[in-house]
Amino acid sequence: MTNFQTLFDKQDWEQVKSSIYAKTETDVEKALSSSKRTLEDFKALISPAALPYLESMARLSRQTTLKRFGKTIQLFAPMYLSNECQNICTYCGFSFDNKVKRRTLTDEEILQEASVIKQMGFDHILLVTGEANHTVHVDYFKNAIRLLRPHFANISIEVQPLEQHEYEALIPEGLYSVLVYQETYHKERYKTYHPKGKKANFYYRLETPDRLGKAQIHKIGLGALLGLEDWRTDSFFCAFHLDYLQKTYWQTKYSVSFPRIRPAEGITAPEYIITDRELVQLICAYRLFSEEVELSMSTRESEKFRNHILSLGITTISAGSKTNPGGYAVEPDTLEQFEISDERSPQEMAQVITDQGYEPVWKDWDRSYWG
Ligand code: SF4
């Protein structure tokens, strides 16, 4: 059976990059008028040649999103369970070489945090950890999901990549979706950003969505960390990955996120910049490429940007987020993974959504429907 690595290894980063930058206005117009868009169309839509077409892209993206998702925006909250991490990731505040106080939440603390998040109105929670396999492992996740399942309709995780059988053990406990971002699809640059720890294994991470698909998870979240490499080329590879997964594990749902590197303790500024306009272009390009993919936006982005993007293709948004373990109730002053930009409360965000004529949805899908 083919896996993504086999397809990925046939691609050459520099050739892909050149082909994106070589796209012309004719390619963009062809992509815009197409009813079923290909990966070549996606390249055209993220190319510099598409920037003058941003208004048309935004209009089409809005229409397509409305048709598929209606006037709804889902809300979720991240809950950081641990900042222990054995990896060195040069862009992250939790990196092993960053001398900060480490904390992993106990059962009691998890429930304390859950109670505050629940009071904010959330029914969909994303559990986040670093990678510390001796303390934050499958049994820890299983226990956390068991504790939280009575309180939340949807539980997702963004933790270290696991084995297929480990995902299979968590799904019956109530695990709904898994987010695993490749960070960058540039194999050599990946090594410089991830010099130590299990995360240094590029291919193990790349193959994680395949293991999730085989485990028959309900939803997989993909993404590239924008700022590590040329955003256009990284986004092409992410779309290529999405396309492969949608065709191979067609019963699974997918989401894509667009994290831009944010300031954090001990990290330097990103080398590759994506402007606000280009980020809008990228979001619209994903929507035009895939009608059914969920597009998610975090509080990394500013109030102004998030207000603007709400009606252009985004389907899921976080609000009131804390990016430190215990950040909601237990110990609000511990080190954050990154600084958030939009500090509005979930209720304020819900009001903004309502004011734009959309309905804020506090849960993704009721568990009773998927058994
Ligand atoms: S990005 Fe994740 S794996 Fe890397 S240092 Fe941060 S918490 Fe650890």
Boltz pocket constraint, residues with backbone or C-beta under 6 A from the ligand:
constraints:
  - pocket:
      binder: B
      contacts: [[A, 84], [A, 85], [A, 86], [A, 87], [A, 88], [A, 89], [A, 92], [A, 93], [A, 94], [A, 95], [A, 96], [A, 129], [A, 130], [A, 131], [A, 199]]
      max_distance: 6.0
